[in-house]
């Protein structure tokens, strides 16, 4: 049953996403990091995840998927889109998943939603700065928005861009976490990341408001 539903969801997503008019700005920031021989750690809010798995498909990105009940469906969908899911969350398998993400970042870009899997919405949980620090990879915040979308009544206000909607993906400035950072300094870096993610997400939202 899981296989049937995930396959159906995959087909519906492709049909929907192929109609979107996507604009990606700031990709040169990632390209510069790659030219230095480093990978990146993408950060985006959980509620804006859907466009990302289409815009960054087939790039070999390792993405963290929780053991939440819907995680298996999502893992199967992203695998078909060319991602490699790593399973774990702050409540189950977190330490193992974090270690696996660090190892993966040596050869691949990685991605996770720092407010997932259960929130609070748009609040950074611990873990992302650890992966960035241990893997020596910069965090690249992504601001994602759509001109017209459906918003689910979930904790994260999960958004689904409507057919033929314009979609904006803004690549933020990379954030590096020093190897020497610990304790209070890491807490400050979490706040820096949270502020940056909110800033780029708000910029993407404002783009469609003509501000």
Beta strands, then each sheet from edge to edge (+ up, - down):
strand 1: 21-25
strand 2: 40-43
strand 3: 62-65
strand 4: 84-87
strand 5: 110-112
strand 6: 138-146
strand 7: 149-151
strand 8: 159-161
strand 9: 166-171
sheet 1: 1+ 9+ 6- 2- 5- 3- 4-
sheet 2: 7+ 8-
end
